Amino acid sequence: MILILNCGSQTIKFKLFDKDLAKIKGGQVSAKNPQEYRGFLISELKKIKDIEANIEIIGHRVVYGSRDSDGPVRITAGVLKELKKYETLAPLHQPYNLLGIRTAQKIFPKAKQLAVFDTAFFKGLPIVAKTYALPQNLRVKYGLERFGFHGISHEYAAREAAKKFKKPLAKLKIITCHLGGGASITAVRNGKAFDTSMGLTPLAGLVMMTRAGSIDPGILLYLGEKAKISNQKLKHILNYESGVKGICGKGDMLEVLQAMKKGNKKAGLALDVFVYAIKKYIGAYYAILNGCDILVFTGAIGFGSAKIRNMICKNLDILKRTKVLAIKSNEELAIAQKIKEEL
């Protein structure tokens, strides 16, 4: 049996597969705080063990991974130590990913534990796409380059889109939009990631539900100097208090849509800003790909909201020859597929 564990910042998703990747069982729970999260995680894993103790492999979604890894990695003490270094760069996810690994190791000590990284799909980004215009000594010393995130979802969406389009993935130009609490866009050419909106951290790119996306870095310098806001406070603001929530006070898209129906102008502005940023990236990636065969929407918002998809595609004449698809994300199956390919 293969257990796939996907520990997000608030949710715990799991799916149990047999050796042929037929789904046996799956589930999802959400927690309000770290203490509740830890309790739910232990409880759910113990329930799984009671149902199926013979779990040979556990695959973990890990947001931030090594630059050298483009496939599943066997989790060792050394790997865990390396992954912990990235907690400050991905504070919303990496600590929970590692908590899931450590908890699974305790409850299933005999199972082989493997990590599949969200960053892996972007390992081969062209140098022009991943290079920041910063001094070389800083780039080299601190490893400053575009990593990209949501790679498991982007790659799965591109593969599924090619299947639906009935053409080889290697012969298509695809733009994938993963829109959820976190949001990112990836340009895919010949089956490979060509560019992506997130960067060294998951803060860059699109306006997200609580994350600012790409903003003028001078703003942070200004706030530090004029408002005397510490780096720690800025990190909190950028991760938890910005984006759509920063504009209208609501960090859940369903709440934003409901507020709009009641005439809430701030909610309307927040959604317009959210959509505007996505449209800009679609246009940019259409340009660098020199066309687009398929535009794919995935994620809780991208797949779940036809209203928002229609807002994004409205008046985008470049899409006249582009197939637009909505594909439900299935990161757990994608992780299981990658693990099976390696075995």
C-alpha positions in Angstrom: 0.0 0.0 0.0 1.0 3.6 -0.7 -0.1 6.4 1.6 0.2 10.0 0.2 0.2 12.7 2.9 -0.3 16.3 1.8 0.1 18.6 4.8 -0.8 22.2 4.0 -0.8 25.3 6.3 -4.4 24.6 7.5 -5.5 21.3 5.9 -4.3 17.7 6.1 -5.1 15.7 3.0 -4.4 12.0 2.5 -5.1 9.2 0.0 -4.4 5.5 0.2 -3.5 3.7 -3.0 -2.9 0.1 -3.9 0.1 -0.9 -6.0 -1.8 -0.2 -9.2 -2.7 3.3 -7.9 -6.3 2.5 -7.4 -7.6 4.8 -4.7 -8.6 2.8 -1.5 -9.5 5.7 0.8 -9.0 9.4 1.1 -9.8 12.2 3.4 -9.3 15.8 4.4 -9.4 17.7 7.7 -8.9 21.4 8.5 -7.5 22.9 11.7 -7.8 26.3 13.3 -4.5 26.5 15.0 -1.1 24.6 15.3 -2.2 22.7 18.4 -5.4 21.4 16.8 -3.4 20.7 13.6 -1.0 18.4 15.4 -3.8 16.6 17.2 -5.7 16.0 13.9 -2.6 14.8 12.2 -1.8 12.2 14.9 -5.5 11.1 15.0 -5.9 10.7 11.2 -2.7 8.7 10.8 -3.6 6.4 13.7 -7.0 5.8 12.0 -5.3 5.0 8.8 -3.0 2.5 10.6 -6.1 0.8 12.2 -7.6 0.4 8.7 -4.4 -0.6 6.9 -1.3 -1.4 8.9 0.6 -2.8 5.9 1.7 0.5 4.4 5.0 0.1 2.7 5.5 3.6 1.3 4.5 7.0 2.4 4.8 9.9 0.0 4.9 13.4 1.3 4.3 16.7 -0.6 7.1 19.1 0.4 6.8 22.7 -0.8 10.5 23.5 -0.8 13.2 21.1 -1.9 16.8 20.9 -3.0 17.9 22.5 -6.2 19.3 19.1 -7.3 16.2 17.1 -6.9 13.7 16.5 -9.7 12.2 13.3 -8.5 11.1 11.5 -5.2 13.8 11.6 -2.5 14.2 9.0 0.3 13.8 10.9 3.6 16.8 10.6 5.9 18.0 12.5 8.9 20.2 14.5 6.6 17.4 15.3 4.2 15.2 16.5 7.1 18.0 18.7 8.3 18.4 20.2 4.8 14.6 20.8 4.4 14.4 22.5 7.7 16.7 25.3 6.4 13.9 26.3 4.0 11.3 27.0 6.8 12.0 30.7 6.8 11.5 30.9 3.0 8.2 29.1 3.0 6.8 29.7 6.6 3.2 28.9 5.6 3.9 25.4 4.5 7.4 23.9 5.1 7.0 23.6 8.9 3.7 21.6 8.4 5.3 19.5 5.7 8.0 18.5 8.1 5.6 17.9 10.9 3.8 15.5 8.7 7.0 13.6 7.9 8.1 13.3 11.5 4.7 12.2 12.7 4.4 9.6 10.0 7.9 8.3 10.8 6.7 7.7 14.4 3.4 6.0 13.6 4.7 4.0 10.6 8.4 3.3 11.5 8.8 0.5 9.0 7.4 2.3 6.0 9.7 3.9 3.4 9.2 7.7 3.5 9.7 9.7 0.3 9.4 13.4 -0.4 8.1 14.9 -3.7 9.0 18.5 -4.0 6.8 21.3 -5.4 10.0 22.9 -6.7 11.1 19.9 -8.7 9.1 20.7 -11.9 11.1 24.0 -12.1 14.6 22.6 -11.8 15.2 23.0 -15.5 14.0 26.6 -15.9 15.9 28.5 -18.5 18.7 30.6 -17.0 17.1 33.8 -18.3 13.9 33.0 -16.4 15.5 32.0 -13.1 18.2 34.7 -12.8 17.6 37.7 -10.6 19.2 41.0 -11.6 21.2 41.2 -8.4 25.0 41.3 -7.8 26.6 38.0 -8.6 28.4 37.6 -5.3 25.0 37.8 -3.5 23.3 35.5 -5.9 25.9 32.8 -5.6 26.5 33.1 -1.8 22.9 33.0 -0.9 21.5 30.9 -3.7 19.2 33.7 -5.0 17.3 32.4 -8.0 13.7 31.6 -9.1 12.6 28.3 -7.6 8.9 28.2 -8.4 6.2 26.4 -6.4 2.9 24.5 -6.9 5.0 22.4 -9.4 3.2 19.1 -8.6 -0.2 20.8 -9.4 1.1 22.6 -12.5 2.7 19.5 -14.0 -0.4 17.3 -13.3 -2.7 20.0 -14.9 -0.5 20.2 -18.0 -0.4 16.4 -18.4 -4.1 16.1 -18.0 -4.8 19.0 -20.4 -2.6 17.3 -23.1 -4.6 14.0 -22.6 -7.9 15.9 -23.0 -6.5 17.8 -26.0 -5.3 14.4 -27.4 -1.9 15.6 -28.3 1.6 14.8 -27.0 2.5 17.1 -24.1 5.9 17.6 -25.7 4.3 19.3 -28.7 2.1 21.8 -26.8 2.4 25.3 -25.4 0.4 25.5 -22.2 -0.3 28.1 -19.5 -1.4 26.6 -16.2 -3.1 28.7 -13.5 -3.1 27.2 -10.0 -5.5 29.5 -8.1 -6.3 28.8 -4.5 -5.2 30.3 -1.2 -1.8 30.5 -2.9 -1.8 31.3 -6.6 0.7 30.9 -9.3 1.0 30.7 -13.1 3.4 28.6 -15.2 4.4 28.7 -18.8 4.9 25.1 -20.1 6.7 24.5 -23.4 7.4 21.0 -24.8 6.4 19.4 -21.4 8.9 21.5 -19.4 8.4 24.5 -17.2 9.6 27.6 -19.1 8.7 30.3 -16.6 6.7 30.6 -13.4 5.3 33.5 -11.4 6.6 32.5 -7.9 10.2 33.0 -7.2 12.8 32.3 -4.4 9.8 32.2 -2.1 6.0 31.6 -2.5 5.4 35.3 -1.9 6.2 36.4 -5.5 3.9 36.8 -8.5 0.1 36.9 -8.4 -2.0 38.7 -5.8 -3.1 35.9 -3.5 -5.7 35.5 -0.7 -3.3 36.7 2.1 0.0 37.2 0.3 0.9 40.4 -1.5 2.5 38.9 -4.6 5.1 40.9 -6.5 5.3 44.5 -5.2 7.8 47.3 -5.5 10.7 46.2 -3.1 11.2 49.9 -2.3 7.9 49.7 -0.4 9.5 47.3 2.2 12.5 49.6 2.5 10.2 52.6 3.0 8.2 50.8 5.7 11.3 49.7 7.5 12.7 53.2 7.5 9.6 55.4 7.9 7.2 53.2 9.9 10.0 51.4 11.8 8.4 48.0 11.0 10.8 45.1 11.7 11.6 42.4 9.2 9.7 39.8 11.3 6.6 42.0 11.3 7.0 42.6 7.5 7.2 38.9 7.0 3.9 38.4 8.9 2.2 41.3 7.0 3.3 39.9 3.6 2.3 36.3 4.3 -0.9 36.7 6.4 -2.3 40.2 6.1 -1.9 41.2 2.5 -3.3 40.2 -0.9 -7.1 40.1 -1.2 -7.4 40.2 2.6 -5.3 43.4 2.7 -7.6 45.1 0.4 -11.0 44.0 1.7 -10.4 42.3 5.0 -11.5 38.9 3.8 -9.0 36.0 3.2 -11.5 33.5 1.8 -12.7 33.8 -1.8 -16.2 32.6 -1.0 -16.6 35.4 1.6 -15.3 37.9 -1.0 -17.9 36.8 -3.6 -20.7 36.9 -1.0 -19.7 40.4 0.1 -19.7 41.5 -3.5 -23.3 40.4 -3.9 -24.1 42.7 -1.0 -22.5 45.6 -2.8 -19.2 45.7 -0.8 -17.0 47.9 -2.9 -13.8 46.8 -1.2 -14.5 43.2 -2.0 -15.2 44.2 -5.6 -11.9 46.0 -5.8 -10.0 43.1 -4.2 -11.4 40.7 -6.8 -10.7 43.0 -9.7 -7.0 43.4 -8.5 -6.8 39.6 -8.1 -8.1 39.0 -11.7 -6.0 41.9 -13.2 -2.8 40.4 -12.0 -3.7 37.0 -13.5 -4.6 38.5 -16.9 -1.2 40.3 -17.0 0.7 37.1 -16.4 -1.4 35.2 -19.0 -0.5 37.9 -21.5 3.2 37.9 -20.6 3.4 34.1 -20.9 1.5 34.1 -24.2 4.2 36.4 -25.4 7.2 34.4 -24.2 5.7 31.1 -25.5 4.9 32.8 -28.8 1.3 31.5 -28.5 -0.7 29.2 -26.4 -2.5 26.0 -27.3 -4.2 25.4 -23.9 -5.0 27.7 -20.9 -5.6 25.5 -17.8 -7.3 26.5 -14.6 -6.8 24.4 -11.5 -6.9 24.8 -7.7 -9.9 25.4 -5.4 -10.6 28.8 -7.1 -9.3 28.1 -10.6 -11.3 24.9 -11.0 -14.1 25.7 -8.6 -15.2 29.2 -9.8 -16.6 29.5 -13.3 -17.4 33.2 -12.5 -13.7 34.0 -11.8 -12.5 32.0 -14.9 -15.0 34.0 -17.0 -13.7 37.3 -15.5 -10.1 36.4 -16.3 -10.8 35.3 -19.9 -13.1 38.3 -20.7 -11.7 40.6 -23.4 -8.6 38.4 -23.8 -8.5 38.3 -27.6 -5.3 36.4 -27.6 -7.3 33.3 -26.4 -9.4 33.1 -29.6 -7.3 30.1 -30.8 -6.6 28.8 -27.3 -8.5 25.9 -25.7 -9.6 26.8 -22.1 -9.9 24.0 -19.6 -10.7 23.6 -15.9 -9.0 20.6 -14.4 -9.5 19.4 -10.8 -6.2 19.3 -8.9 -5.1 15.8 -7.7 -1.7 16.3 -6.1 -2.0 13.1 -4.1 -2.4 11.0 -7.3 0.4 13.0 -9.0 2.7 12.2 -6.1 1.8 8.5 -6.2 2.5 8.4 -9.9 5.9 9.9 -9.5 6.8 7.5 -6.7 5.6 4.5 -8.8 7.8 5.7 -11.7 10.8 5.6 -9.5 10.2 2.2 -8.0 
